[in-house]
Each structure stands twice: as structure tokens, then as C-alpha cells.
Amino acid sequence: MPPRFTLPALLLGVLLMATAGAASAQHFSHTYRYTGDVEIDHIPDHDAVLASAPNDLILRFSDFVTLVKLTVKTPDYKNIDIKFRYDPVANRVFIWPLPTLPEAAYYIVDWGVIDPDRQLMQGQFLFSAGPDAQLPSSLVTEDEAEHVMLPDYRLIDPSLFQQQTESGPVP
């Protein structure tokens, strides 16, 4: 007889399947990986279309953080040297001057900080600039999209989800 799964386990499976489609449909959306309480605001905004390239990148946080990563790339992932160097001094606002940006359809900004609880917070946003600039998210192809990885459920032991009673698993 096959193992019986509990209602919570079935609900978890349905929830994961439902969110997988939504998550993968976001493509190259503004990504943000973090479980703490610090909030961020940045200039330019995600998916901004600017008349000309910005002079600076501005990252504003709701608490003091240490900036550990800041990169700007073209759509073909060529790094643009923005002369970022790690500085262990925590701050709430980081203003980073940009060099003259090379011609590109859009730009990818990756950033990472360490919060006061020593948790890594990282994210990414896109912007485009120039007279012919287009919405960056409209230019991203499926090949460039950030893919969401889900666990392979064939490798999970089903006994972890069996209903338990005082005398052992329910058959």
C-alpha cells in the first residue's frame, strides 16, 4: 500500500507548484534576497528609462549596513569598472560615482551588503539610458532570465511526510 501523505504536506506541494510558475515568470525582475528587517531604496529605480546615463548610483538603507559588492554590467555580462573597493565602515547611504558608461541596451547593477545582524542582503536592478532607451525588462530574453531552482522531489524521502501516530506511521 502506498504511503499516505498528510494534508500539510499536500498543501506544501501545491503551494510550491503554484509559486514556481509565478517565480519563473518574473524573468529578470528586480531581485532581492534577504530575510531581515533592513529595507532598501535605490536610484535609479529598477527598470528605469533615463534620458541620459546617471552620474551616480545611490543605495539607501533603513539601517547601517556594510557594502561588500557593487557591480555594473552590460547585458552580455561585461563588467564596467566603477572602481568599487570594499570599505568596512557601515553606512545608511552609499553614493557611488559612475564613469562614462559604454553604449548598451541596458545596465545590470548587482549589490550586496552585510546588515547589523551580519546577514547577507543582496539584490539586482536594471536601468537603461539614452535617447533611444527602452524598458530594460522588455529587452531581456528568456535565456538571460534568472531561473528559480526548485528541489527535485524525487530525492525527498516520502516517510518524512507520513502521518504519525503514537504507535508509529499510519500505513
Phi, psi and omega in degrees: 000134181292154181293147177267137180259147180282161178301316178300323180293319178293319178298320178299316179298316179296317179299315180296320179293321181292319182281338180297317179296317180294319182293319182286339179282348181288342180053237186264043184289171178302112182259151186205116181243112184182144179240006182270196186259354183283135178251156181232150170223143181219155175232124004288161176290162175296136177067023180288143173245111186255148178294326177215164182298141179289154176279333184219157164257137179235124175243124179240130181242156181279354178212170180288130179225164176251121180283118182248345180209136172206113179229152172234131182228158173273170181301335178268020174064028173276124180290140173257126182287107178256009177061033177290133174226138180297135175229120185288357181283124179284149180207169176257336182231131177237122176246115185246116179293139180256145172284179172296122184279140176292158178300128178202154179295324176198173182233147180247124177251121174250136179221157176210140179223161172251125183276177181299336178269010180065031174264142177281131175237127181219156181198181183208144172214161183242151170208158175231159184211146177123168184296331180255016184297144178238164178302118184305319183295337178281347182262349184280129179270166179300326179295330182271349185296148176283125183265139178266126180264131176248153180293151175277105186291347176291341182265359180269135180289115182298338180296340177295337184253006180290145177290133181257143171234178179297330182267003179124194182294147175279129182292000000 
